[in-house]
């Protein structure tokens, strides 16, 4: 991991862009951190880091207010990373289905999401290796947001993550719903009730499937980008409760 | 309304039992209330006031910590009130259906819930008339808990209630789901995902039906009486946000 920029933002948050191999990422650490602080790994959206930056910074600031660091890694095929022909074709197929009102088939969802999960999860685990080697970061690690299938797989295979906020804002392959039955860490699932890029019943089936004995579904009226402020705050309180 | 007992509890909460005609009720006001305080009307369970008292007191204490008063009224046919042959028969039919695994028919649910709604809602409105005439209570009024069909009807017909926490822990007549479409006040709906005395899909249909532009579903793993502490706190924050 190499740091490539470093700036102190006006609220004393230290923002450092880094690369992990050829994958771009950003790390935010609270200015006042004297001892190693817990880390929140922020899930990322396929729209890419440059487009997501303002929303990620807001979330990093909320995380820093609790005394935690936040980090994010670009997804495969997004932002400045090389695109994937398979995922791009699946995305075209998904957009066409949504536009024409045709069903979003299991085949489209599998082609769109599974290659992303397969590639992103080991990358995020490698990022955790590098980040947790920094003296200013300690355990435990919380995960928050991004593509819910990635968060689900990560919650299953990565023992350093002890609690996760998952955003049910994307289509979910059936095989991921099956994997969810083996997830046992505490979960806080956000669902936008009228999300245009989601299947509500599938989101409810996924929530039902999670094997965790502590799981909360926080569903709110509105579309994909309309998560109300109080729901973001509730997600923050969930992480604080488990990381403290 | 007549006060029949008055005691100052050890945390300075003033607890007064009252009767409204022949209906028992309890009013709790925070000790430090100098000016008129907002009121939270606590919904009541059919198990009756004596059996619910410990849980109601906990909720009244949480409400008082926000600086609000809380009041509760016994339901028709519950506790010390005369029983209703119609409701009692419906309750027997419901218990038999749940025990034998037979479907809980619309007919059973209508016979169980609709007479309760028809009688309880005007009683609660009369209680509001009497309570809000007290100099120590001011508006606005929030509603919290109890039989969700009563809360739904009350949210629709009682303009003094500006926000409601509804507990999706009982069966809901189809006609109430239709009424829900006309409800417009902010709602925070609690659902226990594995509630044995509920129909989960019906609860989700009811949440979907509410016409309110601000509505949150907070669903948690566990049975009817297992609402986690953090969910109770989130409901309290919802009321505080709207009553302040």
Interface residues (C-beta under 8 A of the other chain):
Chain A: X193 X204 X207 X208 X212 X213 X214 X215 X216 X217 X218 X219 X220 X221 X228 X230 X231 X234 X237 X238 X241
Chain B: X191 X193 X204 X207 X208 X212 X213 X214 X215 X216 X217 X218 X219 X220 X221 X228 X230 X231 X234 X237 X238 X241
